Amino acid sequence: MGALTVAVFRPSSMLDHVDRLTLDVVEPDGTPRMILASRARFPGSFTRHKEVPRPDRSQVAGILFVDDEGTENGGLIQKGRIDWF
């Protein structure tokens, strides 16, 4: 199993223009393995290679992991809100 490392080096003035980052690690057959996305592009859940809408995830960002079957198999998500209660 290989490892993926992503590093981005930009002058601080360019960081003001970055509004989202999305990274999909995909197998040659098109199966996603890891999805890293902001709120604007966060997907629903995956079940047997199909994305299922999840309206409850409309305000989250994070990382999803997908297994050999093409089904979501965990992840890390967060709302990033201060007024959580």
C-alpha positions as CSV (number, residue, x, y, z in Angstrom):
1,M,0.0,0.0,0.0
2,G,1.4,3.4,-1.0
3,A,1.3,6.7,0.8
4,L,0.1,10.1,-0.5
5,T,1.6,13.3,0.6
6,V,0.3,16.7,-0.5
7,A,2.1,19.9,0.3
8,V,1.2,23.3,-0.9
9,F,3.5,26.2,-0.6
10,R,2.1,29.7,-1.5
11,P,3.0,33.2,-0.5
12,S,0.7,34.4,2.2
13,S,-0.9,37.0,-0.1
14,M,-2.2,34.1,-2.3
15,L,-3.8,32.3,0.7
16,D,-6.4,35.1,0.8
17,H,-7.8,33.8,-2.5
18,V,-8.2,30.2,-1.6
19,D,-11.8,29.5,-0.8
20,R,-12.0,25.7,-0.9
21,L,-9.9,22.6,-1.2
22,T,-11.1,19.3,-2.5
23,L,-8.9,16.2,-2.8
24,D,-10.3,12.8,-4.0
25,V,-8.0,9.7,-3.9
26,V,-9.5,7.4,-6.5
27,E,-8.7,3.8,-7.6
28,P,-8.1,3.1,-11.3
29,D,-11.6,1.7,-11.6
30,G,-13.1,5.0,-10.3
31,T,-13.8,3.9,-6.8
32,P,-13.1,6.8,-4.4
33,R,-10.9,5.8,-1.4
34,M,-10.6,9.1,0.5
35,I,-12.4,12.4,0.0
36,L,-11.3,15.6,1.7
37,A,-13.7,18.4,1.1
38,S,-14.9,21.8,2.5
39,R,-18.5,22.5,3.3
40,A,-19.2,23.8,-0.2
41,R,-18.3,20.4,-1.8
42,F,-18.8,17.8,0.9
43,P,-20.6,14.8,-0.5
44,G,-23.4,12.6,0.8
45,S,-22.5,9.0,1.9
46,F,-21.4,6.2,-0.4
47,T,-23.1,2.8,-0.6
48,R,-21.9,0.3,-3.1
49,H,-20.4,2.9,-5.5
50,K,-23.4,5.2,-5.4
51,E,-23.6,8.5,-3.6
52,V,-26.6,8.8,-1.3
53,P,-27.8,12.4,-0.5
54,R,-27.3,13.4,3.2
55,P,-29.0,16.7,3.9
56,D,-27.8,16.5,7.5
57,R,-24.2,17.0,6.1
58,S,-24.9,20.3,4.3
59,Q,-22.9,22.2,6.9
60,V,-19.9,19.9,7.5
61,A,-16.4,19.6,6.2
62,G,-13.9,16.7,6.6
63,I,-12.6,13.4,5.3
64,L,-14.5,10.3,4.2
65,F,-13.0,6.8,3.7
66,V,-14.5,4.3,1.3
67,D,-13.9,0.5,1.4
68,D,-13.4,-2.1,-1.4
69,E,-17.2,-2.4,-1.8
70,G,-17.5,1.3,-2.6
71,T,-19.2,1.9,0.8
72,E,-18.3,4.7,3.2
73,N,-16.3,3.2,6.0
74,G,-15.6,6.0,8.4
75,G,-14.2,9.5,8.4
76,L,-13.8,12.7,10.3
77,I,-16.3,15.5,9.9
78,Q,-16.8,18.7,11.8
79,K,-19.2,21.7,11.6
80,G,-16.7,24.3,12.7
81,R,-19.4,26.4,14.3
82,I,-19.1,28.4,17.5
83,D,-22.8,28.3,18.4
84,W,-23.1,24.5,18.6
85,F,-25.5,24.3,21.5
